[in-house]
Amino acid sequence: MRKVLLLLATALALDAQTWHRFGNTLFQLPEGWTHINRRGTAILTAPEPRGAPTVTILLSPSATLSSLDFKVVFEQVVTKANGLIKVVGGGKTEPRQSSEGYPVLVRDLHAVDGRGGWAYRFYMGSKPGDRFEFLTYMTSSEELYRKYLPVLESICGTMTFVNLGAAKK
């Protein structure tokens, strides 16, 4: 019941929010979240107290897939995104399909970073039309990872893509 109420509250908060655009992607953020673009990446940050572990969603620049294999590109991007972290759990790629019918690949994992701290990540690649879209959800706390997972799902539920005919709301 508590999870249902959290999802409902998140959905209501999203309804009141403005639309954001990053490249080909349109999305809404819940109240308190910040959105900045830095070095070609959209950085979405949860409203955690200063000095607390952060919860961040990164949207990478869109790319044209042309004849490239979606899953191969996803695996290459995930490998690069993992950098020097050592994966210790999870890590299996799972195929899904969006409500609009385009293919989606996801992978969640937990790892140890280069300083010995924990890294919790969720990767999502989408293939709307001939485009490759990539999202990274990450934090250093399992508690925060679980806390904001329903919010991530809500944000992803608002995402739509300009190349599929979406107009800025």
N, C-alpha and C positions, 0 to 999 in steps of 0.2 A: 504494500500500500504506500509506504514511504517513497519508494522509487517512482510509482505512478504519479504521486503528488509533485515530486521533483521534476519529472518530465513535463507535467502540465504547467508548472510554474515557469520552467525554462521556455516552453512553447509560447506562453503568454508574454513573457519578457521579450522574446524574439519578434512577436507581432508588432510591438511598439517601437522597434529599432529601425534605423535607416539601412538601406542597402549599401554595401561596400563593393568596390570592383577592384580586382587585381588581374590585369591582362584579360584573359578569356573568361575568368571566373567572377560570378556575382554571388554574394553571400550576405547573411545577416549575423550580427554578434549580439550576445546577451548584454544586458546592462553591466557596466563596470569593466568590460573587456576593452583592451586597446588594440588598435590596428595601425602599424606603421610600415612603410616600405623602405627597405634598406638594402642597398647593393643588389637590386633586382629580385629580392625576395620579400613577400608579405610576412610580417611577424605579428601574430595574434597572441596576446598575453592575458592570462586570467588575473583577476583582481586579488592577489594574495598579498599579505602584509609585507612591507619592506624588510628585506633580510631573510624572508622565508624562501624555501625552495620554489622555483618558478614552474609554471605550467605554460608551455608554449606550443602553438601550432604554426608551422611554417608552410607557406604555399610557394612552391617553386615556379619559375617561369614556364609557361606553356611551350610546347614544341610540336612541330608537325611530324607525325610518324611516317607518312608516305607508305613505303612498302616494308618498313621495319616491323619486326615481330614485337607486339605489345608486351608479352611476358619477358622476353629477353631484355628489352629496354628497362622494364620495371626492376628486374633482378640487378642490372648494372647500376641503376640509380640507387637502389637500396644498399648495395655493396659500398658505393661511394659515400652515401649518407652515414653509414656506420663508422666510417673512418677507422680510428684506432681502438674502438670499443671491442671488448671480447664478449661475444654472445654466449650466455650460459643457460638460456631457457627460451622456449618458443621458437620463433624464427621460420615457421612453415608458411609458405605463400598459399593463400586460399582464394579461389576465384569466386566472384559474386557478380550480380547484375544490378544496375541502378533501376529505380522505379521508371525511368525514362527508356530503359532497354539497352543502354550501352554497357560494355564490359568494365568490371572493376576488379582489381587485385588488391588484397590486403595482407599485411603481415604484422603481428605484434611480437615483441621480444623483450626480454630483460637481459642486461649486460653489465659488465664492469668497465668503467671508463679508465682512461690512462692514469688517473690519480687514485684509483682503487675505490671510487664511489659507484653507486648504483645508477644505472640508466634504464629508464622504462620508455619504450618507444612503440608507436603504432604507425605504420606506413600505409598509405592508400594511393594507388595509381588508378586513374580513370582514363577511358578512351572514348570521349564523346566525339563522334565523327572520326576525322583523321588526326585529332589532337591527342597529345599526352599531357595529362595533368597529374601533379604529384603533391601529396600532403604528408607532412610529418607531425605527429603529436608526441611531445616528449616532456618528461620530468625526471627528477632524481629521487622521487618518493613514490612508493607503491600506493600509499594512502591517497596522495593527490591524484595519481593515475586513475585509480578507481573512482574517486570523488568526481572528477571532471569528465569521465567517459560518457555519461549521459548528455553532458553539454556538448561534447564533440559530436555525438550522434545527431543532436539537434542542429548544430551548425552545418554539418554535412547534409542534413535533410533540407536545408534552405539553398544549398548550392545549385546553381544552374550555369549554363555556359553560353556565351554570346554566339559562338559558332553554330549552336543548335537553334538559333533564332530567338534567344532570350533578349529582351530589351531591358535596359536599366529601369528598375522599378521606381 
